[in-house]
Amino acid sequence: MKKTLVLAGVMLSLMTLQKAQAQNMGSSYKTALGAKGYFGDGSIGGINVKHFFNPAGALEASLLFRSHYVALEGIYEWHGPIQGARGLKWYVGPGAELGVRSHGHHPRNDDRHDDHNDAVFSMKGVIGLDYKFTGAPINIAFDVNPTFRLTPNTDFNFYAGMAFRFAL
């Protein structure tokens, strides 16, 4: 009896794993984890995850790093298929970035230190292309991000982003 239960558990686990792997080998995915980098006014990159709540709506989140800066980014994306290009989707959406910039330790002549941090808050948009390779659990994306920084000072920039993710 015990051997039968163990065998049934192993078989059920293998079938579940095979089904999950088959889903990730198709031309779509539900969740992907990897890395994303932005290029524009200084390069920044980090850990990235994208999760679809439905076929047309996804949340993308990143933990981003640069010298003396760390940020958390969140973007909601609306997706649509591109006819005739299996696995390729366009996407657009709004998002935000919240970060901390450190100015470090700067000794002055009078032995005082100018050591402080700034909170950085930005609103951003995204427009891009997302491609899931059929037959492999690999996803890549390229996007353009107009970004309006609100604190500690205001400015406007465009960044190009590129992501390489593994579909889970």
N, C-alpha and C positions, 0 to 999 in steps of 0.2 A: 504494500500500500504506500509506504513512504517513498519507494523508488518510482512509483507511478506518478505521485505528486511532483517529485523533483523533475522527472522527465517532462511532465506537462508544463511545468513552470519554465523549463529551459526552452521548450518548443514555442511557447507563447512569447517569450523574450526574443527569440530569433525572428519570429514572424513580425513582431513590432519593429525590431531593428531594421529588417529588410524593407518594410513599408516606409519607414522614415528615410532610409537611404534612397529608395526609389523616388520619393518625392523630391529630394535634393538633387537628383540627377536629371530631373526634367528641366523645362525652360522657365520655371517660376520657383519661388521660395517663400517661406513665411518669416524666418529670422536669419540674419547673417551677421557675423562678427569678424572684425578685421582692423585695418588701419586706414586713416584718411589724412591727407595733407592738403594744405592751402598754400597757394603761391600768389603773390601780389606785393603788397607793401610789407615785406618780410615774410619768411616762410614759417609755418607753424603746422604741427601735426600731432597725431595721437591715436588713441584707441577709439574705435567706432562700432556702433551696433545699429542695425536697422530692423524694425519689426513691423510686419503688415497686420493691421487689425481687420482688414477686409481687402478684397482684390484691388481696390482703388485708393486706400488710405494707409499710410505708414508713418511711424515716428522714427526719426533718426536722431541719435544722441552720440556725442563725442566728448571725451576727456582730452583736452588739447594742451600741448606743452611748447614753450619757447623759452629762450634764455630770460630769466627773471619774470616769467609769466606762466600762469596755469589758468585754464578756463573750462567751464562746462557749457556745452552747446546743445540745444534742442531745436529740432525743426519738424513741423508737421508737413507731410508731402502728399499731394494728390497725384496719382499715377494714371496713365493711359497707355494702351498698347499702340505700337506703330505697326500698321498693317503691312504684311509681307516680310516682316523682320521678326522671326520667332525669338523670344527672349529679350527683345529690346523694348523699353518703355521710356516715355518722357515723364517728367515730373516737375511740379511747381509747388511752392508753399512758403509760409511765413515761419520765422523762428527768432530765437534770442540767444545771446551769449552772456554769461556772467563769469568774470575772471578777477584775478588778483595779480597786480603788477608790483614787484618789489624793486625798490630803488637801491637796495643794498646799503653797505657800510662805506661811507665816504669821509675819511678823516680830513679835517680842516687844519689850518695853521694853529688855531687856538685850542686844539684837542677836543672840540665838540664834534658830534657826529650828525650827519643828515641822513638818518635811517628811517624810512617810512614806506608804507605800502599804499597803493591806490586800488579802489574797487572800480572795475571796468564793466559797464553794461552796454550792450549793443543790441539793436533790432536788426534783423536781416531777412532777406528773401532768398529764394533759391529757384533756379531753373536749370534742368539738366537731363541727362540720359543715363539709364540704368540697364545693364546687360547681364543676364544670367546665362552662362554657357550650358547648353544642353549636353548631357552626358558627363558633366563634372560639377562638383559642388562649389563652383567659383563664380563670384559676382564682381563686376567692376562698375564704377560710376564716374561720370565727369559732370561737373556743374559749375555755374557762375553764381556768385553770391554778392549782390549789392548789400553793403553793410553800413548802417548809420550808428556810429558810436555816440552815446549820450553822456557818459561820464568817464573819466574825470574832466575831459573836455570833449567838444563835439567835432566830428569830422565824418566824411563820407568816402567810401572806397569800394572798389570792385575786387573780388578775389576769385581765383579759379581753384576748384577743388577736385581732387582725384581720390577715389576710394578703391581698395582691394579687400574683398571680404570672402569669408568661407561660409557657405550656406549650411546652417545646422539642421 
